[in-house]
Amino acid sequence: VQFSPSRPGVFAVAASNRRTFIYDIFESDMLPVLTLESSADPRQIDMTSIAFNARSGGLLACCDSLGRVSVFQLGNKYVISGAREQQQIERVVRIYRSAER
């Protein structure tokens, strides 16, 4: 799992079958909002690591179990933070922490 450096509610999850899922907790709390497929290779290949570019949160690198790297450009929707997004994240964290007690 890798969280976006520019959108606190967006994170990527490396998966099997050449796929990486993008989640946006403000758009869908259970389902991925985007599925990235790294290659057309028909074999069952697991994604082993993922990383957002720290300077440009819109770039996501994905590496598979064969050592191949794919780089994806995410749309602005998953890069540019909304005006109230940080406040919403802080509210979710407060709720989560109070539930732990």
C-alpha positions in Angstrom: 0.0 0.0 0.0 1.2 3.5 -0.9 -0.5 6.7 0.0 -0.5 9.6 -2.4 1.8 12.5 -1.4 -0.6 15.1 -2.7 -4.1 13.6 -1.8 -4.4 12.2 1.7 -7.5 10.3 0.8 -6.0 8.5 -2.2 -3.8 5.3 -2.0 -2.6 2.6 -4.3 -2.6 -1.2 -3.6 -0.4 -3.6 -5.5 -2.3 -6.8 -6.4 -2.0 -10.0 -8.3 -2.6 -10.5 -12.0 -0.6 -7.4 -13.1 -3.0 -5.0 -11.4 -2.7 -2.0 -9.2 -5.8 -0.6 -7.6 -6.4 3.1 -6.8 -8.7 3.9 -3.9 -10.1 7.3 -3.0 -11.9 7.2 0.3 -13.9 10.3 -0.5 -15.3 8.7 -3.7 -15.8 5.1 -2.6 -15.1 3.6 0.8 -15.0 0.0 -0.4 -14.2 -0.3 -4.1 -11.3 0.9 -6.1 -11.9 4.0 -8.2 -9.3 3.0 -10.8 -7.6 -0.3 -11.9 -4.3 -0.1 -13.6 -3.0 -3.1 -15.6 0.8 -3.1 -16.0 1.2 -5.3 -19.0 -0.5 -7.5 -21.6 1.5 -10.5 -20.4 -1.1 -13.4 -20.1 0.8 -15.0 -17.2 -0.4 -14.5 -13.6 2.2 -12.0 -12.4 2.1 -10.3 -9.0 2.8 -6.6 -8.5 5.6 -6.5 -5.8 6.0 -2.7 -5.2 4.5 0.6 -5.9 5.6 4.2 -5.3 4.2 7.6 -6.0 6.6 10.2 -7.2 7.2 12.6 -4.3 7.5 15.7 -6.6 4.6 14.9 -8.8 1.9 12.9 -7.0 0.4 12.1 -10.4 3.1 9.6 -11.3 2.9 6.1 -10.0 5.6 3.5 -10.6 4.6 -0.2 -10.3 7.1 -3.1 -10.3 6.1 -6.7 -11.0 7.7 -10.0 -9.8 9.7 -10.2 -13.1 11.4 -6.9 -12.3 9.5 -4.9 -14.9 8.5 -1.3 -14.1 5.4 0.5 -15.4 4.8 4.2 -14.8 1.3 5.6 -14.9 0.2 9.2 -15.1 -2.9 9.7 -12.9 -5.5 12.3 -13.7 -5.9 15.5 -11.8 -8.9 14.0 -10.0 -6.5 11.8 -8.0 -3.7 14.4 -7.7 -5.2 17.7 -6.7 -6.5 17.9 -3.2 -9.9 19.6 -2.6 -10.2 22.5 -0.2 -11.7 20.5 2.6 -10.0 17.2 2.1 -7.4 17.7 4.9 -10.2 18.6 7.3 -12.1 15.5 6.3 -9.1 13.3 6.9 -8.5 14.8 10.3 -12.2 14.1 11.2 -11.9 10.5 10.1 -8.7 10.1 12.2 -10.5 11.6 15.3 -13.4 9.2 14.9 -11.1 6.2 14.4 -9.0 7.1 17.5 -12.1 7.6 19.7 -13.4 4.1 18.6 -10.1 2.5 19.7 -10.6 3.6 23.3 
